[in-house]
């Protein structure tokens, strides 16, 4: 678990912005939502499967409507069940997350927290 301030592996992202996310879960496919500080809006968050250092996936970080308000989040809508590492700004392992088929995993890293939502 990471303590202190948050760094994320980011790149400018100029495509689809903050629309309703679509997740496709079931069988061995799960999804991940990472809640982030609004300062990260418009960037991308990267993760890699455990044991596969050369393989990464990424998604945009956008502010979306959520429970009557707004939240900034990265949504990985379709991940094969298994262990993944979320990467920091240097591309190093930041924290790990377990994805289970048919489930939505949520992690909150706002204000330096790194806890399940």
N, CA, C and O of each residue as an XYZ file, in Angstrom:
468
protein
N       0.841     -1.174      0.000
C       0.000      0.000      0.000
C       0.888      1.239      0.000
O       1.926      1.249      0.661
N       0.507      2.260     -0.713
C       1.260      3.495     -0.873
C       0.776      4.523      0.140
O      -0.427      4.678      0.351
N       1.712      5.221      0.763
C       1.342      6.300      1.681
C       1.992      7.580      1.186
O       3.046      7.531      0.551
N       1.384      8.721      1.464
C       1.914      9.986      1.000
C       1.151     10.490     -0.197
O      -0.015     10.144     -0.384
N       1.795     11.307     -1.013
C       1.086     11.879     -2.147
C       1.040     10.911     -3.323
O       1.805      9.948     -3.387
N       0.141     11.182     -4.237
C      -0.150     10.265     -5.323
C       0.527     10.709     -6.606
O       0.447     11.875     -6.993
N       1.191      9.774     -7.260
C       1.720      9.984     -8.609
C       1.102      8.914     -9.476
O       1.032      7.754     -9.068
N       0.656      9.273    -10.654
C       0.116      8.271    -11.561
C       0.805      8.379    -12.899
O       1.261      9.453    -13.291
N       0.881      7.262    -13.600
C       1.464      7.228    -14.944
C       0.445      7.897    -15.866
O      -0.632      7.350    -16.104
N       0.781      9.069    -16.380
C      -0.196      9.845    -17.146
C       0.330     10.230    -18.517
O       1.535     10.375    -18.722
N      -0.580     10.388    -19.430
C      -0.332     10.917    -20.766
C      -1.525     11.805    -21.105
O      -2.631     11.550    -20.629
N      -1.328     12.819    -21.900
C      -2.455     13.626    -22.352
C      -3.417     12.739    -23.124
O      -2.997     11.851    -23.867
N      -4.695     12.980    -22.947
C      -5.716     12.133    -23.573
C      -6.779     13.049    -24.161
O      -7.410     13.806    -23.424
N      -6.987     12.997    -25.449
C      -7.890     13.937    -26.112
C      -8.993     13.232    -26.885
O      -9.335     13.642    -27.994
N      -9.556     12.162    -26.301
C     -10.610     11.448    -27.001
C     -11.905     11.535    -26.206
O     -12.244     12.604    -25.698
N     -12.635     10.426    -26.090
C     -13.925     10.417    -25.405
C     -13.759     10.936    -23.984
O     -12.855     10.512    -23.265
N     -14.634     11.857    -23.581
C     -14.491     12.493    -22.282
C     -15.713     12.273    -21.406
O     -16.806     12.736    -21.730
N     -15.531     11.578    -20.314
C     -16.472     11.545    -19.226
C     -17.884     11.090    -19.488
O     -18.762     11.368    -18.671
N     -18.151     10.413    -20.570
C     -19.486      9.884    -20.794
C     -19.771      8.744    -19.840
O     -18.924      8.366    -19.031
N     -20.961      8.206    -19.941
C     -21.317      7.072    -19.102
C     -20.407      5.893    -19.433
O     -20.293      5.514    -20.598
N     -19.756      5.303    -18.420
C     -18.878      4.175    -18.710
C     -19.684      2.921    -19.021
O     -20.800      2.748    -18.530
N     -19.115      2.063    -19.826
C     -19.720      0.784    -20.151
C     -18.805     -0.296    -19.607
O     -17.609     -0.317    -19.896
N     -19.379     -1.193    -18.815
C     -18.588     -2.321    -18.338
C     -19.210     -3.601    -18.881
O     -20.426     -3.693    -19.050
N     -18.366     -4.579    -19.150
C     -18.807     -5.848    -19.702
C     -18.225     -6.942    -18.826
O     -17.113     -7.408    -19.075
N     -18.974     -7.367    -17.783
C     -18.463     -8.341    -16.835
C     -19.300     -9.612    -16.853
O     -20.460     -9.608    -17.265
N     -18.699    -10.677    -16.404
C     -19.344    -11.982    -16.330
C     -18.318    -13.057    -16.587
O     -17.253    -12.789    -17.142
N     -18.634    -14.279    -16.184
C     -17.698    -15.401    -16.296
C     -16.353    -14.995    -15.700
O     -16.287    -14.718    -14.503
N     -15.275    -14.950    -16.491
C     -13.953    -14.599    -15.960
C     -13.571    -13.143    -16.257
O     -12.392    -12.793    -16.202
N     -14.543    -12.305    -16.566
C     -14.291    -10.891    -16.872
C     -14.853    -10.006    -15.760
O     -16.025    -10.118    -15.401
N     -14.008     -9.128    -15.219
C     -14.407     -8.168    -14.196
C     -14.089     -6.760    -14.659
O     -13.646     -6.558    -15.790
N     -14.315     -5.784    -13.786
C     -14.053     -4.382    -14.111
C     -13.425     -3.693    -12.906
O     -13.515     -4.184    -11.780
N     -12.789     -2.551    -13.152
C     -12.104     -1.779    -12.118
C     -12.434     -0.308    -12.272
O     -12.378      0.235    -13.375
N     -12.782      0.347    -11.154
C     -12.937      1.798    -11.106
C     -11.947      2.322    -10.072
O     -11.924      1.853     -8.934
N     -11.121      3.305    -10.472
C     -10.174      3.946     -9.569
C     -10.607      5.397     -9.422
O     -10.533      6.169    -10.378
N     -11.062      5.772     -8.217
C     -11.468      7.152     -7.932
C     -10.221      7.972     -7.664
O      -9.366      7.574     -6.872
N     -10.114      9.141     -8.337
C      -8.898      9.952     -8.283
C      -9.232     11.417     -8.026
O     -10.378     11.838     -8.180
N      -8.220     12.191     -7.631
C      -8.386     13.629     -7.462
C      -8.674     14.275     -8.813
O      -8.190     13.805     -9.843
N      -9.455     15.344     -8.811
C      -9.857     16.007    -10.053
C      -8.675     16.571    -10.848
O      -8.802     16.813    -12.048
N      -7.540     16.779    -10.200
C      -6.349     17.283    -10.899
C      -5.871     16.314    -11.982
O      -5.122     16.709    -12.876
N      -6.298     15.045    -11.909
C      -5.865     14.036    -12.883
C      -6.800     13.922    -14.072
O      -6.562     13.105    -14.961
N      -7.864     14.724    -14.112
C      -8.797     14.664    -15.233
C      -8.069     14.935    -16.545
O      -7.235     15.836    -16.635
N      -8.401     14.134    -17.567
C      -7.802     14.301    -18.890
C      -6.506     13.542    -19.074
O      -5.896     13.620    -20.140
N      -6.065     12.802    -18.048
C      -4.859     11.988    -18.158
C      -5.271     10.534    -18.391
O      -6.454     10.243    -18.574
N      -4.322      9.646    -18.385
C      -4.599      8.218    -18.506
C      -3.976      7.482    -17.334
O      -2.941      7.893    -16.808
N      -4.612      6.390    -16.929
C      -4.084      5.533    -15.882
C      -3.726      4.190    -16.519
O      -4.482      3.654    -17.329
N      -2.567      3.657    -16.143
C      -2.062      2.410    -16.711
C      -2.044      1.310    -15.658
O      -1.820      1.566    -14.475
N      -2.287      0.071    -16.113
C      -2.076     -1.079    -15.257
C      -1.542     -2.226    -16.081
O      -1.651     -2.238    -17.307
N      -0.963     -3.191    -15.388
C      -0.404     -4.355    -16.076
C      -0.776     -5.609    -15.310
O      -0.884     -5.588    -14.084
N      -0.973     -6.700    -16.036
C      -1.244     -7.977    -15.379
C      -0.020     -8.436    -14.576
O       1.118     -8.256    -15.010
N      -0.262     -9.023    -13.420
C       0.804     -9.590    -12.589
C       1.639    -10.555    -13.424
O       1.093    -11.393    -14.141
N       2.963    -10.436    -13.331
C       3.858    -11.346    -14.027
C       4.064    -11.048    -15.502
O       4.735    -11.809    -16.199
N       3.494     -9.946    -15.988
C       3.660     -9.576    -17.393
C       4.166     -8.133    -17.493
O       3.405     -7.242    -17.870
N       5.441     -7.890    -17.163
C       5.957     -6.527    -17.118
C       5.905     -5.768    -18.440
O       5.917     -4.538    -18.433
N       5.849     -6.460    -19.566
C       5.832     -5.782    -20.866
C       4.419     -5.497    -21.366
O       4.254     -4.852    -22.401
N       3.411     -5.962    -20.658
C       2.028     -5.810    -21.110
C       1.287     -4.805    -20.237
O       1.201     -4.988    -19.022
N       0.746     -3.735    -20.846
C      -0.038     -2.763    -20.085
C      -1.342     -2.456    -20.801
O      -1.457     -2.606    -22.018
N      -2.321     -2.023    -20.018
C      -3.569     -1.485    -20.558
C      -3.765     -0.120    -19.920
O      -3.234      0.145    -18.841
N      -4.522      0.749    -20.578
C      -4.726      2.088    -20.036
C      -6.133      2.560    -20.348
O      -6.814      2.034    -21.228
N      -6.542      3.567    -19.597
C      -7.849      4.182    -19.813
C      -7.780      5.641    -19.386
O      -6.907      6.031    -18.610
N      -8.696      6.433    -19.893
C      -8.738      7.848    -19.548
C      -9.304      8.090    -18.155
O     -10.079      7.291    -17.630
N      -8.898      9.208    -17.574
C      -9.396      9.647    -16.267
C     -10.312     10.842    -16.526
O      -9.874     11.875    -17.032
N     -11.598     10.686    -16.169
C     -12.579     11.724    -16.460
C     -13.496     11.988    -15.275
O     -13.702     11.114    -14.434
N     -14.039     13.183    -15.212
C     -15.046     13.509    -14.208
C     -16.396     13.086    -14.761
O     -16.757     13.426    -15.887
N     -17.135     12.339    -13.950
C     -18.414     11.763    -14.368
C     -19.464     12.021    -13.302
O     -19.137     12.278    -12.143
N     -20.734     11.951    -13.701
C     -21.814     12.027    -12.722
C     -21.833     10.731    -11.935
O     -21.672      9.645    -12.491
N     -22.034     10.863    -10.620
C     -22.027      9.686     -9.754
C     -22.835      9.976     -8.501
O     -22.483     10.859     -7.718
N     -23.909      9.239     -8.313
C     -24.739      9.353     -7.113
C     -25.143     10.794     -6.804
O     -24.999     11.253     -5.671
N     -25.639     11.492     -7.795
C     -26.131     12.851     -7.595
C     -25.052     13.918     -7.549
O     -25.364     15.090     -7.340
N     -23.800     13.550     -7.737
C     -22.700     14.504     -7.741
C     -21.747     14.179     -8.876
O     -22.142     13.619     -9.899
N     -20.490     14.538     -8.681
C     -19.469     14.265     -9.689
C     -18.274     13.602     -9.026
O     -17.968     13.866     -7.863
N     -17.611     12.749     -9.770
C     -16.419     12.074     -9.290
C     -15.449     11.928    -10.461
O     -15.868     11.725    -11.600
N     -14.164     12.032    -10.177
C     -13.140     11.819    -11.188
C     -12.653     10.377    -11.039
O     -12.274      9.949     -9.949
N     -12.668      9.636    -12.148
C     -12.332      8.216    -12.058
C     -11.793      7.679    -13.373
O     -12.089      8.190    -14.453
N     -10.993      6.633    -13.241
C     -10.555      5.815    -14.377
C     -11.382      4.538    -14.335
O     -11.489      3.900    -13.288
N     -11.967      4.164    -15.469
C     -12.812      2.970    -15.530
C     -12.200      1.983    -16.521
O     -12.071      2.275    -17.710
N     -11.828      0.810    -16.011
C     -11.375     -0.300    -16.845
C     -12.565     -1.238    -16.944
O     -12.837     -1.991    -16.008
N     -13.282     -1.204    -18.068
C     -14.580     -1.849    -18.187
C     -14.573     -3.324    -18.499
O     -15.629     -3.955    -18.467
N     -13.417     -3.903    -18.803
C     -13.378     -5.321    -19.163
C     -11.967     -5.860    -18.942
O     -11.082     -5.668    -19.776
N     -11.769     -6.537    -17.810
C     -10.466     -7.097    -17.464
C     -10.609     -8.587    -17.170
O     -11.552     -9.002    -16.496
N      -9.685     -9.381    -17.670
C      -9.673    -10.808    -17.369
C      -9.324    -10.977    -15.891
O      -8.431    -10.310    -15.368
N     -10.040    -11.875    -15.239
C      -9.824    -12.151    -13.824
C      -8.353    -12.405    -13.539
O      -7.683    -13.118    -14.286
N      -7.847    -11.812    -12.444
C      -6.456    -12.010    -12.056
C      -5.927    -10.834    -11.261
O      -6.675     -9.925    -10.900
N      -4.636    -10.860    -10.991
C      -3.960     -9.799    -10.246
C      -3.339     -8.798    -11.215
O      -2.754     -9.176    -12.230
N      -3.474     -7.524    -10.887
C      -2.945     -6.437    -11.706
C      -2.197     -5.453    -10.812
O      -2.478     -5.338     -9.619
N      -1.238     -4.745    -11.411
C      -0.553     -3.632    -10.760
C      -0.980     -2.334    -11.426
O      -0.921     -2.215    -12.649
N      -1.404     -1.368    -10.637
C      -1.616     -0.005    -11.121
C      -0.245      0.657    -11.090
O       0.500      0.505    -10.122
N       0.089      1.398    -12.157
C       1.432      1.963    -12.300
C       1.490      3.421    -11.858
O       0.521      4.165    -12.009
N       2.643      3.821    -11.306
C       2.832      5.209    -10.895
C       3.382      6.036    -12.051
O       3.481      5.540    -13.173
N       3.737      7.273    -11.793
C       4.191      8.200    -12.836
C       5.446      7.715    -13.550
O       5.676      8.071    -14.705
N       6.262      6.905    -12.873
C       7.487      6.393    -13.472
C       7.276      5.065    -14.189
O       8.220      4.503    -14.745
N       6.049      4.562    -14.180
C       5.763      3.271    -14.781
C       6.080      2.110    -13.867
O       6.059      0.955    -14.290
N       6.380      2.417    -12.591
C       6.662      1.374    -11.599
C       5.369      0.915    -10.941
O       4.359      1.619    -10.972
N       5.411     -0.270    -10.347
C       4.255     -0.775     -9.628
C       3.910      0.159     -8.475
O       4.774      0.494     -7.664
N       2.636      0.586     -8.399
C       2.160      1.496     -7.361
C       1.398      0.706     -6.309
O       1.769      0.727     -5.136
N       0.336      0.008     -6.711
C      -0.381     -0.881     -5.812
C      -1.044     -1.971     -6.632
O      -1.300     -1.807     -7.825
N      -1.318     -3.086     -5.973
C      -1.924     -4.206     -6.680
C      -3.419     -4.258     -6.405
O      -3.909     -3.750     -5.397
N      -4.122     -4.887     -7.330
C      -5.568     -5.041     -7.212
C      -5.935     -6.404     -7.794
O      -5.367     -6.848     -8.792
N      -6.898     -7.051     -7.148
C      -7.373     -8.356     -7.599
C      -8.698     -8.162     -8.319
O      -9.631     -7.581     -7.765
N      -8.781     -8.649     -9.553
C     -10.010     -8.584    -10.349
C     -10.653     -9.963    -10.339
O      -9.999    -10.967    -10.621
N     -11.935    -10.003    -10.014
C     -12.685    -11.259    -10.010
C     -13.748    -11.204    -11.097
O     -14.387    -10.173    -11.307
N     -13.928    -12.316    -11.776
C     -14.936    -12.397    -12.822
C     -16.322    -12.076    -12.290
O     -16.707    -12.524    -11.210
N     -17.075    -11.288    -13.071
C     -18.436    -10.930    -12.703
C     -18.547     -9.863    -11.633
O     -19.651     -9.583    -11.167
N     -17.427     -9.250    -11.223
C     -17.448     -8.251    -10.150
C     -16.821     -6.930    -10.596
O     -15.948     -6.893    -11.463
N     -17.296     -5.849     -9.975
C     -16.715     -4.520    -10.140
C     -15.874     -4.229     -8.908
O     -16.396     -4.197     -7.793
N     -14.575     -4.017     -9.100
C     -13.662     -3.666     -8.013
C     -13.499     -2.153     -8.016
O     -13.321     -1.548     -9.073
N     -13.561     -1.536     -6.827
C     -13.409     -0.089     -6.709
C     -12.276      0.231     -5.738
O     -12.182     -0.362     -4.664
N     -11.413      1.179     -6.127
C     -10.302      1.626     -5.303
C     -10.327      3.144     -5.270
O     -10.534      3.784     -6.301
N     -10.118      3.723     -4.099
C     -10.126      5.176     -3.925
C      -8.718      5.644     -3.589
O      -8.179      5.294     -2.539
N      -8.116      6.437     -4.480
C      -6.765      6.959     -4.241
C      -6.772      8.477     -4.080
O      -5.722      9.114     -4.168
N      -7.946      9.058     -3.845
C      -8.021     10.510     -3.651
C      -7.282     10.903     -2.378
O      -7.311     10.189     -1.375
N      -6.625     12.047     -2.441
C      -5.917     12.627     -1.287
C      -4.940     11.638     -0.662
O      -4.767     11.613      0.556
N      -4.298     10.816     -1.509
C      -3.258      9.916     -1.015
C      -3.782      8.619     -0.429
O      -2.993      7.757     -0.045
N      -5.096      8.462     -0.352
C      -5.636      7.202      0.176
C      -5.439      6.111     -0.856
O      -5.371      6.387     -2.054
N      -5.350      4.910     -0.411
C      -5.304      3.783     -1.328
C      -6.091      2.662     -0.665
O      -5.528      1.713     -0.119
N      -7.414      2.805     -0.730
C      -8.275      1.869     -0.022
C      -9.399      1.417     -0.916
O      -9.797      2.138     -1.832
N      -9.922      0.220     -0.660
C     -11.118     -0.188     -1.420
C     -12.247      0.795     -1.174
O     -12.426      1.272     -0.053
N     -13.007      1.101     -2.210
C     -14.115      2.065     -2.075
C     -15.336      1.376     -1.512
O     -16.372      2.013     -1.323
